[in-house]
Amino acid sequence: MSYRFEQTIRGHVYVYEIESFWDPEKKQPRQRRRYLGRKDPDTGEIRSPFRGLVPRAARDFGHLYLVHKIVERLGLGPLVRTVWPEKAAEILFLAIYQVLEARPLYLARPWAESADVDPLLDLSSQRISRLMEDLGRDEERRLRFLGSWVEHQGDLRGIFFDITSLSSSSKLIEEIEWGYNRDGDNLPQINLGMIVGQPSELPLAYRIYPGSVADVTTLKNILRLMAEWGVKDVTVVLDRGFYSAANLREMAADNLHFIIPLSFATKIASGLLAESLRDLHSPLSAFYSKGRPMFYVRRTVPVGEVEVEAHLFHDERRKADEMDHLMRRMVEIESQVEAKEFWNVAAVEEHLESVFRGSRSLYEIEGQRPRFRLSRRPKAISRLMNRMGKTILLTNDKTLGRDDILMFYRRKDVVEKLFDVIKNELDNGKLRVSSREAMEGRLFLTYLSLIIHSALSRIMKEQDLFKTYTLAEVISELKKLRLVTLTSGRTMMTEITKKQRTLFQKFDVPLPVA
């Protein structure tokens, strides 16, 4: 049972709710009271002391705060605002959205409703489509931004270049053509060439080419563009797919320094291995790198008309791993062939290539239908084993020493990792666009997202955060930090946890204050 009690103090009437209850310990009735508020002398209304302190809305905040700070530190925000002063807010928001959510752009508006985003931004799907087309149509401003971004990076020690395929089912874009698809998709494609800077490991520039254009053509075009932006006297690190005597000759003629892995399928590689095999196992060639023993030999060799330096490395630990993998796979395949029935030799060959690519050259196929067996080819297997653990890097930069070229080579997969991010983490594995303009705008937005993603990943790597977090887990943890709007209009921030505080410190970002 409860009732209200009014108490007058210094001319003000305070109202309490009195509740009677039975105390089982003291075995007697007792009372508890709850303060309701002060009574208005004119209206009689009870004014609650908690009025205005009730939460009205809550918005995700911490992850956006972190990324905004990184974007400004990179100088990305000011550059976008300089080139697109009237569209910068939408462009930056969508680039950040792709990093944080990796979901289709048409879902940006419902996501923004629960996040700390400027409510004045027009994020309708129609507006986003127009924005992508506007970005794609304005090549002059896109190139101006790329040039400014490259200049903003300062001195570059080297640049990494690679190319990937992006598939699309659109029939309305001329550049989407049939060609060699690196992902094995049975779709037409465009080629995306990407350049990443060293030591920053941030994307510098990109270019789009028709799907049928060869890799070597994309390289020439993007290097000419980089030269126009003042990027000279740097070393270009390429994938082995770019190796040819003609490519090396053209790069040397343009005074471009290059590093390129040499395929073991070439005669030059076979000759270098035969000449250097003894030295690659000599204790005089041994050194330590990243806590593991390695062997190193340097040779000068002509490739067509170009004289290059061949740097040969041998890693015993890698050889042991590769040997283990080879032997296990060979034993598995031999057991499979003995246990299965095949129609003919061609069926056995098809099986070998399907389960272990390249294994056909390691065996003679003996027997007759339906039972066949595999007989090992000692010479072929020995040639393969001689290559294990070995790497041959070619360069025309005679100033590069053992440690320099090894450092470049170990970072060569930085572009491949970015392509993986594009296809698996930024929702761009397939191009879902219906016009060239929309395609150009969409890929430019992805390029901006890739810069942000790369910067976050680089910091995590430097701070050893990948030992305990993925980038998605960092975003998820900071997303829990929220801004709460009260009915009074006042904004409060939820308490910063120990984990969140540590993450902000690792990223060298000041703690947020509501």
C-alpha positions in Angstrom: 0.0 0.0 0.0 1.3 3.5 -0.9 0.3 7.1 -0.6 1.8 10.5 -1.3 3.2 12.8 1.4 3.9 16.6 0.9 6.6 18.3 2.9 7.0 22.1 2.9 10.6 23.4 3.2 11.4 27.2 2.9 8.2 27.8 1.0 8.6 24.9 -1.5 6.4 21.8 -1.5 8.3 18.5 -2.0 6.3 15.4 -2.8 7.2 11.9 -1.7 5.6 8.5 -2.3 5.3 6.5 0.9 5.1 2.7 0.7 4.3 0.5 3.7 5.8 -3.0 3.9 6.3 -5.8 6.5 9.9 -6.3 7.7 10.3 -10.1 8.2 13.5 -9.7 10.2 12.3 -7.1 12.7 8.8 -8.6 12.5 7.1 -5.2 12.3 5.6 -2.9 9.7 7.9 -0.3 8.1 7.8 2.5 5.5 10.1 3.4 2.5 9.7 6.6 0.6 10.6 7.7 -2.9 11.1 11.4 -3.9 8.8 12.3 -6.8 9.7 16.0 -7.2 8.8 19.6 -6.4 5.1 20.7 -6.7 4.4 23.6 -9.0 2.6 26.2 -6.8 0.5 27.4 -9.8 -0.4 24.3 -11.7 0.1 21.7 -9.0 2.3 19.6 -11.4 5.1 17.6 -9.9 8.4 18.5 -11.5 10.6 15.3 -11.6 14.3 15.9 -10.9 15.1 13.4 -13.7 13.3 15.3 -16.4 15.6 15.6 -19.4 17.9 12.8 -18.3 16.0 10.1 -20.1 17.9 8.7 -23.2 16.2 9.7 -26.4 18.6 8.2 -29.0 22.0 6.5 -29.1 24.5 6.5 -32.0 27.5 4.4 -32.8 30.5 6.7 -32.5 33.9 5.2 -31.5 34.8 3.5 -34.8 33.9 6.6 -36.8 35.9 8.9 -34.5 39.0 6.7 -35.0 38.7 6.6 -38.8 38.0 10.3 -39.1 41.2 11.1 -37.1 43.3 8.8 -39.3 41.8 10.3 -42.5 42.8 13.8 -41.4 46.2 12.7 -40.2 46.9 11.1 -43.7 46.0 14.4 -45.3 43.3 12.6 -47.3 40.4 14.7 -46.0 42.0 18.1 -46.9 42.9 16.9 -50.4 39.4 15.6 -51.1 37.9 18.9 -49.8 40.3 20.9 -52.1 39.4 19.0 -55.2 35.6 18.5 -54.5 34.6 21.2 -52.0 30.9 20.7 -52.8 30.9 16.9 -52.5 33.7 16.1 -50.1 31.5 15.2 -47.1 29.5 12.6 -49.1 32.7 11.2 -50.8 34.6 10.8 -47.5 31.5 9.4 -45.7 31.0 6.7 -48.4 34.7 5.8 -48.5 34.7 5.4 -44.7 31.4 3.5 -44.8 33.0 0.9 -47.2 35.9 0.4 -44.8 33.7 0.0 -41.7 30.8 -2.0 -43.2 31.9 -3.5 -46.6 28.3 -3.5 -47.7 26.5 -2.2 -50.8 26.3 1.5 -51.0 22.5 1.6 -51.1 22.5 0.4 -47.5 24.6 3.5 -46.4 21.5 5.6 -45.4 20.0 3.0 -42.9 23.4 2.5 -41.4 24.0 6.2 -41.0 20.8 6.5 -39.1 22.4 4.5 -36.2 25.8 6.2 -36.4 27.2 9.6 -35.6 26.8 11.0 -39.1 25.7 14.5 -40.2 22.0 14.2 -40.7 22.1 16.8 -43.5 24.0 14.4 -45.8 21.8 13.2 -48.7 22.5 9.4 -48.7 19.5 8.2 -50.7 20.4 5.6 -53.3 19.5 8.0 -56.1 21.9 10.6 -54.8 24.7 8.0 -54.4 24.1 6.8 -58.0 24.3 10.4 -59.2 27.5 11.0 -57.1 29.2 8.0 -58.6 28.4 9.1 -62.1 29.6 12.6 -61.4 32.9 11.3 -60.1 33.3 9.0 -63.0 32.5 11.7 -65.5 35.0 14.2 -64.1 38.3 12.6 -65.1 40.2 15.9 -64.8 39.5 16.2 -61.1 40.2 12.6 -60.5 43.6 12.9 -62.1 44.2 16.1 -60.2 43.5 14.3 -56.9 45.8 11.4 -57.9 48.6 13.8 -58.7 48.2 15.7 -55.5 48.1 12.5 -53.4 51.3 11.2 -55.1 53.0 14.5 -54.4 51.8 14.5 -50.8 53.7 11.2 -50.2 57.1 12.9 -50.5 60.2 10.9 -51.5 59.6 7.4 -52.6 62.2 4.6 -52.4 60.2 2.3 -54.6 56.8 1.5 -56.1 55.0 -1.8 -56.3 52.9 -2.5 -59.4 50.4 -5.3 -60.1 47.2 -5.9 -62.0 44.0 -7.8 -61.3 40.7 -8.5 -63.1 37.3 -7.3 -62.0 34.4 -9.2 -63.5 31.1 -7.8 -64.6 28.0 -9.1 -66.4 27.2 -5.6 -67.7 26.9 -5.4 -71.5 26.7 -1.6 -71.6 30.4 -0.8 -70.8 32.8 -1.0 -73.8 35.9 -1.6 -71.6 34.5 -4.8 -70.1 35.9 -7.4 -72.5 36.8 -11.1 -72.5 40.4 -11.8 -71.5 42.5 -13.8 -69.1 40.6 -13.8 -65.9 42.8 -14.1 -62.8 40.0 -15.3 -60.6 38.7 -18.0 -63.0 35.3 -16.3 -63.4 33.5 -17.1 -66.6 32.7 -13.4 -67.1 34.0 -10.5 -69.1 36.2 -8.1 -67.2 38.2 -5.0 -66.9 41.8 -4.8 -65.7 42.7 -2.7 -62.7 46.4 -1.7 -62.4 47.5 -0.5 -59.0 50.7 1.3 -57.8 51.6 1.2 -54.1 54.4 3.4 -52.6 57.4 2.3 -50.5 57.9 2.9 -47.6 54.4 4.1 -46.9 52.7 0.9 -48.4 49.7 3.1 -49.3 48.0 3.1 -52.7 49.4 5.9 -54.9 47.5 5.6 -58.2 45.4 3.2 -60.3 44.3 2.9 -63.9 41.5 1.0 -65.6 42.1 -0.9 -68.9 40.0 -3.0 -71.2 39.8 -6.6 -70.2 41.7 -7.8 -73.3 44.7 -5.4 -72.9 48.0 -7.2 -72.0 49.6 -6.6 -68.6 52.7 -5.0 -70.2 50.7 -2.3 -71.8 49.1 -1.3 -68.5 52.6 -1.0 -67.0 53.9 1.4 -69.7 50.8 3.6 -69.4 50.8 4.0 -65.7 54.5 4.6 -65.5 54.2 7.4 -68.0 51.5 8.9 -65.8 53.6 8.6 -62.7 56.5 10.4 -64.6 54.1 13.3 -65.3 53.5 13.5 -61.6 57.3 13.8 -60.9 57.9 10.2 -59.8 61.4 9.5 -61.1 64.5 7.7 -59.9 62.5 5.0 -58.1 62.7 1.3 -58.3 59.6 -0.5 -59.7 58.9 -3.9 -58.1 56.9 -6.2 -60.5 55.3 -9.6 -60.5 57.1 -12.3 -62.5 54.2 -12.2 -65.0 55.8 -9.0 -66.4 59.1 -10.7 -67.2 60.2 -10.6 -70.9 63.3 -9.4 -72.6 61.2 -6.8 -74.5 59.8 -5.3 -71.2 63.2 -5.2 -69.5 64.7 -3.5 -72.6 62.0 -0.9 -72.7 62.2 -0.1 -69.0 66.0 0.2 -69.2 65.7 2.5 -72.3 63.4 4.7 -70.2 66.0 4.7 -67.3 63.6 2.9 -65.0 65.0 0.8 -62.3 63.2 -2.5 -61.8 63.1 -5.6 -59.6 61.4 -8.7 -61.0 61.4 -12.3 -59.9 62.6 -14.7 -62.6 60.5 -17.8 -63.4 62.3 -21.1 -63.1 60.8 -22.1 -66.4 63.2 -19.8 -68.3 66.6 -20.9 -69.7 68.3 -18.1 -67.9 67.0 -19.4 -64.5 68.2 -22.9 -65.4 71.6 -21.6 -66.3 72.0 -19.5 -63.2 71.0 -22.3 -60.9 73.4 -24.7 -62.6 76.2 -22.2 -62.3 75.4 -21.2 -58.7 74.2 -24.3 -57.0 77.4 -25.1 -55.2 77.9 -21.5 -54.0 74.3 -21.4 -52.8 75.1 -24.1 -50.3 78.5 -22.8 -49.3 79.0 -21.6 -45.7 80.8 -18.5 -47.3 77.4 -17.5 -48.7 75.4 -17.9 -45.5 73.8 -15.0 -43.6 70.9 -14.5 -41.2 67.7 -12.7 -42.1 64.6 -12.4 -39.9 66.0 -15.0 -37.5 66.6 -17.7 -40.1 69.7 -18.8 -42.0 69.9 -18.1 -45.7 72.4 -18.2 -48.6 73.0 -15.6 -51.2 74.9 -15.3 -54.5 75.0 -12.4 -56.9 75.7 -12.8 -60.7 75.7 -10.5 -63.7 73.7 -11.8 -66.6 72.5 -10.5 -70.0 68.8 -10.6 -70.8 68.6 -9.8 -74.5 70.3 -6.5 -74.9 70.1 -5.6 -71.2 72.7 -6.5 -68.6 71.1 -7.1 -65.2 72.1 -8.2 -61.7 70.8 -11.6 -60.7 70.4 -11.9 -56.9 70.0 -15.6 -55.9 68.6 -16.6 -52.5 68.3 -20.0 -50.8 66.2 -20.5 -47.7 66.8 -24.0 -46.1 63.7 -23.7 -43.9 61.5 -23.0 -46.9 63.1 -25.8 -48.8 62.2 -28.2 -46.0 58.6 -27.1 -46.0 58.3 -27.4 -49.7 60.0 -30.8 -49.7 57.5 -32.0 -47.0 54.6 -30.7 -49.0 55.9 -32.4 -52.3 56.5 -35.8 -50.7 53.1 -35.9 -48.9 51.3 -34.9 -52.1 53.2 -37.5 -54.2 52.4 -40.3 -51.8 48.7 -39.3 -51.7 48.5 -39.2 -55.5 50.2 -42.5 -56.0 47.9 -44.2 -53.6 44.8 -42.6 -55.3 45.8 -43.8 -58.7 46.5 -47.3 -57.5 43.1 -47.4 -55.8 41.0 -45.9 -58.7 40.0 -47.3 -62.0 40.6 -45.2 -65.2 39.3 -45.5 -68.7 42.7 -44.6 -70.3 46.0 -42.7 -69.8 44.4 -39.4 -70.7 42.0 -39.9 -67.7 44.9 -40.5 -65.4 46.7 -37.3 -66.7 43.5 -35.3 -66.1 43.3 -36.6 -62.6 46.9 -35.7 -61.8 46.5 -32.1 -63.0 43.2 -31.7 -61.1 44.6 -32.8 -57.8 48.2 -31.5 -58.0 48.9 -29.1 -60.8 52.2 -29.8 -62.5 52.6 -33.3 -61.2 52.2 -35.0 -64.6 55.8 -34.2 -65.5 57.0 -36.1 -62.4 55.6 -39.5 -63.4 55.6 -42.1 -66.1 52.1 -43.7 -66.3 52.2 -47.5 -66.6 49.6 -50.2 -66.8 46.4 -50.6 -68.7 42.7 -50.1 -68.3 41.3 -50.1 -65.7 44.4 -50.2 -63.5 47.3 -47.8 -63.8 50.3 -47.0 -61.6 52.7 -44.1 -61.4 56.4 -44.5 -61.8 58.5 -41.6 -60.5 60.9 -39.7 -62.9 64.0 -39.2 -60.8 65.5 -36.4 -63.0 62.3 -34.4 -63.2 61.9 -34.7 -59.4 65.5 -33.8 -58.8 65.2 -30.6 -61.0 62.1 -29.6 -59.0 63.9 -30.3 -55.7 66.9 -28.2 -56.8 64.6 -25.2 -57.1 63.1 -25.6 -53.7 63.8 -22.7 -51.3 65.3 -20.7 -54.0 64.5 -17.2 -55.4 66.0 -15.3 -58.3 65.5 -11.6 -58.5 66.6 -9.5 -61.5 67.4 -5.8 -61.3 69.2 -3.2 -63.4 69.9 -1.1 -60.2 73.5 -1.9 -59.4 73.4 0.1 -56.2 71.0 -2.4 -54.5 72.6 -4.7 -52.1 71.5 -8.1 -50.7 69.4 -6.6 -47.8 67.8 -3.9 -50.0 66.6 -6.2 -52.7 65.4 -8.8 -50.1 63.4 -6.1 -48.3 61.7 -5.0 -51.5 60.9 -8.6 -52.5 59.4 -9.5 -49.1 57.0 -6.6 -49.5 56.0 -7.3 -53.1 52.7 -9.0 -52.1 51.4 -5.7 -50.7 49.5 -5.1 -53.9 48.1 -8.6 -54.0 46.8 -8.1 -50.4 45.1 -4.9 -51.5 43.4 -6.7 -54.4 42.2 -9.2 -51.9 40.8 -6.4 -49.7 38.9 -5.0 -52.8 37.3 -8.3 -53.6 36.7 -9.7 -50.1 36.4 -6.8 -47.7 35.1 -3.8 -49.7 32.2 -5.5 -51.5 33.9 -5.0 -55.0 34.5 -8.6 -56.1 32.0 -8.0 -59.0 31.2 -4.7 -60.6 27.5 -4.0 -60.4 27.2 -0.9 -62.6 25.5 -0.1 -65.8 27.6 2.7 -67.3 31.3 3.6 -67.7 30.8 6.7 -65.6 29.3 4.8 -62.7 32.2 2.2 -63.0 34.8 4.9 -62.9 33.2 6.6 -59.9 32.8 3.4 -58.0 36.4 2.4 -58.5 37.6 5.8 -57.5 35.6 5.5 -54.2 37.1 2.0 -53.7 40.6 3.5 -54.2 39.9 6.0 -51.4 38.6 3.3 -49.2 41.7 1.2 -49.9 44.0 4.1 -48.8 42.1 4.3 -45.4 42.1 0.5 -45.0 45.8 0.3 -45.8 46.6 3.0 -43.3 44.7 1.3 -40.5 46.3 -2.1 -41.3 49.8 -0.5 -41.4 49.3 0.9 -37.9 48.0 -2.4 -36.6 51.0 -4.2 -38.0 53.4 -1.7 -36.5 51.7 -2.0 -33.1 51.5 -5.8 -33.2 47.7 -5.5 -32.9 47.2 -8.4 -35.4 48.3 -10.8 -32.7 45.0 -10.2 -30.8 42.7 -8.4 -33.3 41.6 -8.4 -36.9 40.7 -5.0 -38.3 37.0 -6.0 -38.2 37.4 -6.8 -34.5 38.9 -3.4 -33.8 36.0 -1.7 -35.6 33.5 -3.8 -33.6 35.1 -3.0 -30.3 35.2 0.7 -30.9 31.7 0.7 -32.3 30.5 0.0 -28.7 31.5 3.5 -27.7 28.3 5.5 -28.3 26.9 9.0 -28.1 23.6 9.1 -26.1 21.2 12.1 -26.6 19.0 12.8 -23.6 15.4 14.2 -23.8 16.9 17.5 -22.6 18.9 17.7 -25.8 22.2 17.1 -24.0 24.7 14.6 -25.4 26.6 12.2 -23.3 29.2 9.6 -24.3 29.2 6.1 -22.8 32.2 5.2 -20.6 35.4 4.3 -22.5 36.4 0.8 -21.6 40.0 -0.3 -20.9 40.1 -2.1 -24.3 38.9 1.0 -26.2 41.3 3.2 -24.3 44.2 0.9 -25.3 43.2 0.9 -29.0 43.0 4.7 -29.2 46.5 4.8 -27.6 47.8 2.2 -30.1 46.5 4.2 -33.0 48.0 7.4 -31.4 44.5 9.0 -31.4 43.5 11.3 -28.5 40.6 10.0 -26.3 37.3 11.4 -27.5 35.4 13.9 -25.4 31.6 14.3 -25.8 
